[in-house]
Amino acid sequence: MGGLGAVGSRWGLTGWNRLFLDEFGSQVSWLIPAAVILLAAGLWVTFHARRTDLARASYLMWGGCLLLTGAVFSFAQGIIHPYYAIALAPSIGAVVGPGAVQLWQRRRYLPSRLVLAGALAATVVWAYVLLERSPDWNPWLRSAILAAGLGAGVLIVAAPLLTSALAVATAALALVAALAGPAAYTLDTVTASHSGAIPSAGPSVATGGPGPGANAGRFRGPAGFQPPGGFAGRAPGNFLNAGSVSTELAALLEQDASSYRWVAATINANSAASYELATGLPVMAIGGFNGSDPAPTLKQFEDFVSKGQVHYFIGGGGGMRGGGASSSEIESWVSQNFAATTVGNVTVYDLTKPAS
C-alpha cells in the first residue's frame, strides 16, 4: 500500500504517513490516531493551568517525544526496520492513558465526551483497517472491534443518561475495543515460533507496494531479508545469520584465553556474537554491527596484534561494507601475513604466528 505524501527510498517509503503504511502500520500505529487527538485535547484542557502544572508538562514532554520520534522514523532514509518503532510505545501510552482518563473525568461536559468518543472511533476504525490487511487471520475480530468500539462511543456521548454501573461497563467496553487489536497481535507473537534476526509482530500482512512487507517470517533473517531499492542480496557472508560454532573451534578459542584481551576478531558484531556465546570469551567485532564502520582502522588493528592482544582472526564474517574500507583492509592484511588453517569448516588465522 502506498500513500499520499510517501516518497520511495532504498529502505522503504518515507513521508508523513509512513508509520501507517503496510510495513510499520501494524507494528505501532494502533493508538497513534487517538494519541494525536488526546494530546491536542489534553493541551487544550490544561492551556490555562499554572506554569508548573504536571499534567501539562507531561503532555508537552511525551507529546513532543511522540511527534519528534515519529517524524524521525517517518522521514529517515537510512537503514530502518519496523521493530525500531517500539521506541514510540512509551510516549503513545503516556499520552493516551492520561488523556482518556482526564476526558472521562470531565464527561459531564459535552465537548469532552465528543472528543473521547471521536478518539475511540478513530482507534477502532483504524484497527479494522490494520486487521483487514491480514484478511485470513481471525476475520471476525475486526468486525467485533468496530461494533464494540462504535457502540461504546455512542454510550460515551450519552454518558449523563447512564447509571453508574452502566457507565463503568461502557468504560470497560471502550477499553477492550481500543486494545483488542494490539493485544491479539501480542498474543499471536508470543505463541508463534520465530527465526532470523529482524522481529515483526503479528501475522503476515499482504503488501501492495515496495519493501520487505511487514511480518514476513515473523523474524526475518537472510532468507526473508529483502530491503527495498534493490538492496536485497548485498549482505555477504553470514550477516544477520549467527551460526553455530563447532566444538573444535570453541576449544581452540578457549586455549590460553586468559593471555589475550580478545581471543579472536571477526567482521561484524553478529558473527562475533556467535563465538562469544559459544565460549563466553571476548571477541572483537571488526566494523561494528554490519562490518562497515572504520573501527578499528587497519593501523589500530596492527597495533593490537603487535601487542599480542588478539589471538585469532576468524574469516567469513561478511557484512555490508560501505563507507570506510577498514574491514576489507584488515582481512586482506591478515590473509597476506598469517597462515590460514581450517577448523570446523571455518578459516582461522593465528595472529601470534606470522606466515613464513
Buried (B, 14 or more C-beta within 10 A) or exposed (E): BBBEEBEBBEBBBBBBBBBBBBBBBBBBBBBBBBBBBBBBBBBEBBEEEEEEEEBBEBBBEBBEBBBEBBEEBBEBEEBBBBBBBEBBEEBBBBBBBBBBEBBBEBBEEEEBBBBBBBBBBBBBBBBBBBBEBBEEBEEEBBEBBBEBBBBBBEBBBBBEEBEEEEBEBBBEBBEBBBBBBBEBBEEBBEEEEEEBBBBBBBBBBEBEBBBBBBBBBBBBBBEBBBBBEEBEEEBBBBBBBBEEBBEEBBEBBBEEBEEBEBBBBBBBBBBBBBBBEBBEBBBBBBBBBBBBBBBBBBEEBBEBBEEEBBBBBBBBBBBBBEEBBBBBBBBEBBBEEBEEEEBBEBEBBBBBEEEE
